[in-house]
Amino acid sequence: MCDFVNNPAFRDFVDSLNTDLNFTTALAWLAIAVILSMVGGAIGGMILAGKDLGYKFSATIGSLFAPAGVIPTLILGLLILTFLGN
C-alpha cells in the first residue's frame, strides 16, 4: 500500500485533481460524486422511508435515485469550469 501511495504518477494524479481540469480528472470527480451521492441517497432513503418500506429496500432505492440528480449537475458544472478556465 505504501508503494502505491508513494508512486510519483499517483501523487501527480492526486495533485491534478485539485489544480488541473482534464478528461481524466473529470472522470475521477464523476466517480467520486456518484459514490458519495449513492451513500447519501441510501442514508436519506433509510431516514425517510425506512420504517414504511424496510431499511434495506429504502436504502437500495435511495442509492439508485440519488445519482440521477448529481450526474447531470456535475457534468454541467465541469463544462462551465472548463469554458471559464479557457
N, C-alpha and C positions, 0 to 999 in steps of 0.2 A: 504494500500500500504506500509506503514511503517513497518507493521508486516512482510510482505513478504521480504522486503529488509533487515531487521534486523534478519531474520531467520538464525541460525547458519549453517544449511545444505546448504542454498543458498549461504551464504558467502564462505563456503568451496568449493562449486562448482565453483564459480566465481574465486576464488584463484587458483583452479586446472586448469582452462583454460590457465593460464599463466605459471604454473610450472610443470604440470604433463600431460603426453600424454597417455590416455587410450581410450577405446571404446566410453565412454560417451562424453569425451571432443572432440574426433574426429567427432562424430555426431553433436555436438554443433557447431564446426568450419565449418562443411559442411553446416549446415543450415544458419549460418551467411554469408558464402561465396555465397551461392545460392541467398539469398535475396539481398545482395549488388550487385551481378552481374546482377540480374534482373533489379534493379534500374538503374544501369549504362547502360545496354543494351537498356532500354526504353529511356533514355536520348540521347544516341547515335543514336538510330533509329529516334528519333524526329529531331535531328540536321541534319542527313544525308538525310533522305527521307521524312521529314515532309511536305514539300511543294508539292512534287510529289504524294505521296500516301495518304496523310492526316495524321494529327498528332496522332490521336488515333490508327489507323491501324499500322503505323510505330512504335509506342511505344509498341504495343502488339507483333509485330513480333520481335522487338529488345529484348524484355524481354524474349521471348521464346528461341531465338537462343543464347543469351549470356551465359547461364549456360552450354551449350554444350561444351564450351571450358574450363570453370572453374572447373567443377566437376572432370573430369579425372586428371587435373593438381593438384588439391588439394589432391585427393586421393593418387596420386603418391608422392607428397611432404610429406604427413603424413606417408606413408610407409617408405620413405627414412629416415625421422626423427626417426621413431621407430627403424629401424635397426641400425642407427648410435648411437642412445641413449643407446642401449644394448651393 
